[in-house]
Amino acid sequence: MGHVRRRRPRPRGHRGQASAGGLDFYRALVDELLGRGIEPVATLYHWDLPQDLEDAGGWPARDTALRFADYAALVGDALGDRVRRWTTINEPWCAAMLGYAGGIHAPGRTEPGAAVAAAHHLLLAHGLAVDALRARAGGGPADEIGITLNPYPVVPRTGSAADRDAARRIDGLANRLWYDAVLLGRYPDDVVGDLAAVSDLAHVHDGDMAVVARPVDALGLNYYRCYHVAHAPGASATSEWPGSPDVAFTTAVDTPTSNGWPVEPRGLTDALVRLARDYDPPPLYVHESGGAFPDKVAPDGRIHDDDRLAYLDAHLRAAHDAIAAGVDLRGFFVWSLLDNFEWAEGFSQRFGIVHVDFATQRRTPKDSALWYREVMAANGLDSGSGTSP
């Protein structure tokens, strides 16, 4: 009889004990990282909701936030003696709007009202998780707990009042909805007004916003590009933008990345400076920045990804410009270490600085990885561009 592989039980999201095997995996991973001198920064949620919770309503259901608090407590118990830096939820805009309004990411729903409820419950889950981690992750001065948002500077096509209002709508959903909730404990009045067409916000209960705005020690930002928009009568911004009629997205620059995104390093500076100027935030980290490019393995076995190297060089310089402008930016993380499964895009887009042969799982550092290693060792860049630290 041949070997029969046992199927691992899938996570069910119910109350009760956690999966011992799952926690053991992450205990071993944390131990291995620490043993190699790498400090772990743990993200509790990166869009991987157990199917049973989605079947029970998903993020539009308030109970999902409560189950997330249970999960945060379990993980804090398991890893809190060794993990000192935490982020609760990665890119809640994507989970809410791409998952429940645009139908682009799982669960593929196109229900704008549900997406608005999902946005609130993701933020509520964040605040509840902050409380859970504070109680169980040690609570010492070295603990650093935050959330990771994905800001997009929004650029109107012209200075007309109509184009500026289109930019206001998209900026409200992409940026201010999240910043205001986490850092100010409220939703912007104009965004609430825009969303009235699809939601009465009855899912927001008394006391919720105080939980959402629990003080955080750090704020992570994932930056990739800007949005360019214009007023377009009769048009409707793509479905992941509820309450935003008469808005069209435009292309102001060419798109040199393989997934069609423009390279706009100046937008990173703008996003960081705007956040520091308007919100007096805690220390900031760039938790993701990187580009997808059509990498090819050269005859010498190397991957000469000059385009990615130039991308990272430009964005590190943009981050430095923000620091020079007074932004308290503490770190920069590249997306990503490895080529991987990029959600709705599957394996079609390579963001990694380490090439993965998906058939054999062979890993090969790209030129960008070798360059970035030297940048990290020097903790800086030279005064030139894109060649050496």
C-alpha positions as CSV (number, residue, x, y, z in Angstrom):
1,M,0.0,0.0,0.0
2,G,1.4,3.4,-0.9
3,H,1.8,6.2,1.5
4,V,-1.4,8.1,2.3
5,R,-1.0,11.7,3.2
6,R,-3.2,12.7,6.1
7,R,-5.2,15.8,5.4
8,R,-4.7,18.6,7.9
9,P,-7.9,19.8,9.5
10,R,-8.9,23.2,8.2
11,P,-9.3,26.1,10.5
12,R,-12.9,26.5,11.6
13,G,-12.8,29.8,13.5
14,H,-14.9,28.4,16.3
15,R,-14.6,29.3,20.0
16,G,-12.3,26.9,22.0
17,Q,-8.8,25.6,21.7
18,A,-6.5,26.6,18.9
19,S,-4.9,24.1,16.5
20,A,-1.8,22.8,18.4
21,G,-0.1,22.0,15.2
22,G,-0.6,25.4,13.8
23,L,0.8,27.2,16.8
24,D,3.7,24.7,17.0
25,F,4.6,25.7,13.4
26,Y,4.8,29.4,14.3
27,R,6.6,28.7,17.6
28,A,9.3,26.8,15.6
29,L,9.4,29.6,13.0
30,V,9.9,32.3,15.6
31,D,12.6,30.3,17.3
32,E,14.4,29.8,14.0
33,L,14.2,33.5,13.2
34,L,15.5,34.5,16.7
35,G,18.2,31.9,16.5
36,R,19.5,33.6,13.3
37,G,19.4,37.1,14.7
38,I,16.2,38.1,12.9
39,E,13.5,39.9,15.0
40,P,10.0,38.7,14.0
41,V,7.3,41.2,13.2
42,A,4.1,39.2,13.3
43,T,0.9,40.0,11.3
44,L,-2.2,38.4,12.7
45,Y,-4.4,38.7,9.6
46,H,-3.5,38.9,6.0
47,W,-6.9,38.2,4.4
48,D,-7.1,34.5,5.4
49,L,-10.5,34.2,7.1
50,P,-11.6,30.7,8.0
51,Q,-14.3,29.5,5.6
52,D,-16.6,28.7,8.5
53,L,-16.6,32.3,9.6
54,E,-17.3,33.5,6.1
55,D,-20.2,31.0,5.9
56,A,-21.5,32.6,9.1
57,G,-21.5,36.0,7.5
58,G,-17.8,36.9,7.2
59,W,-16.5,40.4,8.1
60,P,-19.9,42.1,7.5
61,A,-21.0,40.1,10.6
62,R,-20.1,41.7,14.0
63,D,-19.3,38.3,15.5
64,T,-16.3,37.9,13.2
65,A,-14.6,40.7,15.1
66,L,-15.2,39.0,18.4
67,R,-13.8,35.7,17.1
68,F,-10.7,37.7,15.9
69,A,-10.2,38.9,19.4
70,D,-10.2,35.3,20.7
71,Y,-7.7,34.4,18.0
72,A,-5.4,37.3,18.9
73,A,-5.4,36.2,22.6
74,L,-4.5,32.6,21.6
75,V,-1.6,33.7,19.4
76,G,-0.5,36.2,22.1
77,D,-0.4,33.5,24.7
78,A,1.6,31.2,22.4
79,L,4.2,33.7,21.0
80,G,4.0,36.8,23.3
81,D,7.1,35.8,25.3
82,R,9.2,36.0,22.1
83,V,7.4,38.3,19.6
84,R,7.6,41.9,20.7
85,R,6.3,43.6,17.5
86,W,2.8,43.0,16.2
87,T,0.5,44.3,13.5
88,T,-3.1,43.2,13.8
89,I,-4.6,43.5,10.3
90,N,-2.9,44.0,7.0
91,E,-4.7,46.3,4.5
92,P,-8.2,46.3,5.8
93,W,-9.3,48.3,2.7
94,C,-8.5,45.4,0.5
95,A,-10.2,42.9,2.7
96,A,-13.4,45.0,2.9
97,M,-13.6,46.6,-0.5
98,L,-12.0,44.1,-2.8
99,G,-13.5,41.2,-1.0
100,Y,-17.1,42.4,-0.4
101,A,-17.7,45.3,-2.8
102,G,-15.5,44.6,-5.9
103,G,-15.6,40.8,-5.8
104,I,-11.9,40.8,-6.8
105,H,-10.5,39.1,-3.7
106,A,-12.0,36.3,-1.6
107,P,-14.9,35.9,-0.8
108,G,-15.8,37.5,-4.2
109,R,-18.9,39.3,-3.0
110,T,-20.3,42.5,-4.7
111,E,-22.4,44.0,-1.9
112,P,-21.4,47.6,-1.2
113,G,-23.4,47.8,2.1
114,A,-21.7,44.6,3.3
115,A,-18.4,46.1,2.4
116,V,-19.0,49.1,4.6
117,A,-20.0,46.9,7.5
118,A,-16.9,44.7,6.8
119,A,-14.7,47.8,7.0
120,H,-16.0,48.7,10.4
121,H,-15.8,45.2,11.8
122,L,-12.2,44.9,10.6
123,L,-11.3,48.1,12.4
124,L,-13.3,46.9,15.5
125,A,-11.4,43.6,15.3
126,H,-8.1,45.6,15.3
127,G,-9.0,47.5,18.5
128,L,-10.2,44.3,20.2
129,A,-6.9,42.6,19.2
130,V,-4.9,45.5,20.6
131,D,-6.6,44.9,24.0
132,A,-6.0,41.1,23.8
133,L,-2.3,41.5,22.9
134,R,-1.8,44.2,25.6
135,A,-3.2,41.7,28.2
136,R,-1.4,38.6,27.0
137,A,1.8,39.6,25.0
138,G,3.8,40.7,28.0
139,G,2.7,44.3,28.2
140,G,6.3,45.5,28.7
141,P,7.8,48.7,27.3
142,A,9.3,46.7,24.3
143,D,5.9,45.6,23.0
144,E,5.0,47.4,19.8
145,I,1.4,46.9,18.5
146,G,-0.1,48.5,15.5
147,I,-2.1,48.0,12.3
148,T,-1.0,48.1,8.6
149,L,-2.8,50.4,6.2
150,N,-2.3,51.0,2.5
151,P,-2.3,54.7,1.6
152,Y,-2.8,56.0,-1.9
153,P,-2.1,59.6,-2.6
154,V,-5.0,60.7,-4.9
155,V,-4.2,63.0,-7.8
156,P,-7.1,64.9,-9.6
157,R,-6.6,65.2,-13.4
158,T,-7.2,68.9,-13.2
159,G,-7.7,71.6,-10.6
160,S,-11.4,71.9,-11.4
161,A,-13.9,71.6,-8.6
162,A,-15.4,68.5,-10.1
163,D,-12.1,66.7,-10.4
164,R,-11.1,67.7,-6.9
165,D,-14.4,66.4,-5.6
166,A,-13.7,63.1,-7.4
167,A,-10.3,63.0,-5.6
168,R,-12.0,63.8,-2.3
169,R,-14.3,60.8,-2.6
170,I,-11.5,58.3,-3.4
171,D,-9.2,59.8,-0.8
172,G,-12.0,59.4,1.7
173,L,-12.4,55.7,1.1
174,A,-8.7,54.9,0.5
175,N,-7.1,56.9,3.2
176,R,-9.2,59.1,5.6
177,L,-11.8,56.4,6.5
178,W,-8.9,54.4,8.1
179,Y,-6.7,57.2,9.4
180,D,-9.5,59.0,11.1
181,A,-10.9,55.9,12.7
182,V,-7.6,54.6,14.1
183,L,-6.0,57.8,15.0
184,L,-8.9,60.2,15.7
185,G,-11.7,57.8,16.8
186,R,-14.2,58.9,14.2
187,Y,-15.2,58.5,10.6
188,P,-15.0,61.6,8.4
189,D,-18.3,63.4,8.0
190,D,-18.0,63.7,4.2
191,V,-17.3,60.0,3.8
192,V,-20.3,59.1,6.0
193,G,-22.3,61.3,3.7
194,D,-21.0,59.7,0.6
195,L,-21.7,56.2,2.0
196,A,-25.3,57.1,3.0
197,A,-26.4,55.9,-0.5
198,V,-25.3,52.3,0.4
199,S,-25.3,52.1,4.2
200,D,-26.9,53.8,7.2
201,L,-23.9,52.7,9.4
202,A,-26.3,50.9,11.8
203,H,-23.5,48.4,12.4
204,V,-21.5,51.1,14.3
205,H,-22.5,50.6,18.0
206,D,-22.0,53.0,20.9
207,G,-18.5,52.7,22.2
208,D,-17.1,51.1,19.1
209,M,-15.0,54.0,18.0
210,A,-13.2,54.1,21.3
211,V,-12.2,50.5,20.8
212,V,-11.1,51.1,17.2
213,A,-8.9,54.0,18.3
214,R,-7.1,52.2,21.0
215,P,-3.6,53.8,21.3
216,V,-1.1,52.0,19.0
217,D,2.7,52.0,19.3
218,A,3.3,52.0,15.6
219,L,1.6,52.3,12.3
220,G,2.5,50.3,9.2
221,L,2.0,51.6,5.7
222,N,2.1,49.6,2.5
223,Y,2.8,51.8,-0.5
224,Y,2.8,50.9,-4.2
225,R,1.4,53.8,-6.3
226,C,-1.0,56.8,-6.5
227,Y,-4.5,57.0,-7.8
228,H,-5.2,59.4,-10.7
229,V,-8.9,60.3,-10.9
230,A,-11.3,62.6,-12.8
231,H,-14.9,63.6,-12.7
232,A,-16.8,61.7,-15.3
233,P,-20.6,62.3,-15.4
234,G,-22.5,59.1,-15.7
235,A,-19.5,57.0,-14.9
236,S,-19.2,54.9,-11.8
237,A,-15.9,54.2,-10.1
238,T,-15.2,50.5,-10.1
239,S,-17.3,48.6,-7.7
240,E,-14.8,48.6,-4.9
241,W,-15.5,52.3,-4.3
242,P,-19.0,52.4,-2.8
243,G,-20.6,55.8,-2.7
244,S,-18.4,57.2,-5.5
245,P,-20.4,57.9,-8.6
246,D,-19.2,60.0,-11.5
247,V,-15.6,59.1,-10.8
248,A,-13.2,57.6,-13.4
249,F,-9.6,56.4,-12.8
250,T,-7.1,57.8,-15.3
251,T,-3.5,56.9,-16.3
252,A,-1.2,59.9,-15.8
253,V,2.1,58.0,-16.3
254,D,3.2,54.9,-18.1
255,T,3.1,51.5,-16.3
256,P,6.5,49.8,-16.4
257,T,5.6,47.1,-13.9
258,S,4.4,43.7,-15.1
259,N,1.1,44.1,-13.4
260,G,0.5,47.5,-14.9
261,W,1.2,49.6,-11.8
262,P,3.1,52.9,-12.3
263,V,6.4,53.5,-10.5
264,E,5.7,56.7,-8.4
265,P,8.3,56.9,-5.6
266,R,7.3,60.5,-4.9
267,G,3.9,59.3,-3.7
268,L,5.6,57.4,-0.8
269,T,7.1,60.7,0.4
270,D,3.8,62.4,0.0
271,A,1.9,59.7,1.9
272,L,4.3,59.7,4.8
273,V,4.5,63.5,5.0
274,R,0.7,63.9,4.8
275,L,0.1,61.4,7.6
276,A,2.7,63.1,9.9
277,R,1.3,66.5,9.1
278,D,-2.4,65.8,9.5
279,Y,-2.5,63.1,12.3
280,D,0.5,63.3,14.6
281,P,0.8,59.5,14.3
282,P,3.0,57.1,16.3
283,P,6.2,55.9,14.7
284,L,5.8,54.8,11.2
285,Y,7.1,51.8,9.2
286,V,6.8,51.0,5.5
287,H,5.7,47.4,5.9
288,E,5.5,46.8,2.1
289,S,6.9,48.4,-1.0
290,G,8.1,46.6,-4.1
291,G,7.5,46.0,-7.8
292,A,6.5,43.1,-10.0
293,F,8.7,42.6,-13.0
294,P,9.1,39.9,-15.7
295,D,12.2,38.3,-14.2
296,K,14.3,36.0,-16.4
297,V,17.0,33.5,-15.4
298,A,20.1,34.5,-17.4
299,P,22.5,31.9,-18.9
300,D,24.8,32.4,-15.9
301,G,22.0,31.4,-13.6
302,R,21.5,34.8,-12.1
303,I,18.5,37.1,-12.3
304,H,19.5,40.6,-13.4
305,D,16.5,42.5,-12.2
306,D,17.8,46.0,-12.7
307,D,14.3,47.4,-12.9
308,R,13.4,46.1,-9.4
309,L,16.8,47.3,-8.0
310,A,16.1,50.8,-9.4
311,Y,12.5,50.7,-8.0
312,L,13.8,49.9,-4.5
313,D,16.6,52.5,-4.7
314,A,14.1,55.2,-5.7
315,H,11.6,54.3,-2.9
316,L,14.3,54.1,-0.2
317,R,15.3,57.6,-1.3
318,A,11.7,58.7,-1.2
319,A,11.5,57.3,2.4
320,H,14.7,59.3,3.3
321,D,13.1,62.4,1.9
322,A,10.2,61.9,4.3
323,I,12.6,61.5,7.2
324,A,14.4,64.7,6.1
325,A,11.1,66.4,6.2
326,G,10.6,65.4,9.9
327,V,8.6,62.1,9.6
328,D,9.4,59.6,12.3
329,L,9.9,56.6,10.0
330,R,11.6,53.7,11.8
331,G,11.9,50.9,9.1
332,F,11.3,49.7,5.6
333,F,10.2,46.2,4.5
334,V,10.5,45.0,0.9
335,W,7.6,43.2,-0.6
336,S,8.6,40.6,-0.9
337,L,11.4,38.3,0.1
338,L,10.2,35.4,-2.1
339,D,8.2,35.2,-5.3
340,N,4.9,33.9,-4.0
341,F,1.1,33.4,-4.5
342,E,-0.2,36.9,-5.2
343,W,-3.8,36.4,-4.3
344,A,-6.1,37.0,-7.3
345,E,-3.1,37.2,-9.6
346,G,-1.8,33.7,-8.5
347,F,1.8,33.0,-9.5
348,S,1.7,35.3,-12.5
349,Q,3.4,38.3,-10.8
350,R,6.9,38.1,-9.3
351,F,7.6,40.6,-6.5
352,G,10.3,38.7,-4.7
353,I,14.0,39.7,-4.4
354,V,14.6,36.0,-4.3
355,H,13.5,34.0,-7.3
356,V,11.4,30.9,-6.8
357,D,11.3,28.1,-9.4
358,F,7.7,27.1,-8.7
359,A,8.1,23.6,-10.1
360,T,11.2,22.7,-8.1
361,Q,11.0,25.3,-5.3
362,R,14.7,26.2,-5.9
363,R,15.5,29.7,-4.5
364,T,18.0,32.0,-6.2
365,P,18.8,35.5,-4.9
366,K,18.2,38.1,-7.6
367,D,20.6,41.0,-8.2
368,S,18.2,43.2,-6.1
369,A,18.6,40.8,-3.1
370,L,22.4,41.0,-3.3
371,W,22.2,44.8,-3.6
372,Y,19.7,45.1,-0.8
373,R,21.9,43.0,1.5
374,E,24.7,45.6,1.1
375,V,22.3,48.4,1.6
376,M,21.2,46.9,4.9
377,A,24.7,46.2,6.0
378,A,25.7,49.9,5.3
379,N,22.3,51.2,6.6
380,G,22.2,53.6,3.8
381,L,22.6,54.5,0.1
382,D,25.3,56.4,-1.7
383,S,24.7,59.8,-3.2
384,G,24.3,58.2,-6.6
385,S,21.5,56.0,-7.8
386,G,20.8,52.3,-7.8
387,T,24.2,50.7,-7.8
388,S,25.7,50.5,-4.3
389,P,25.1,51.5,-0.7
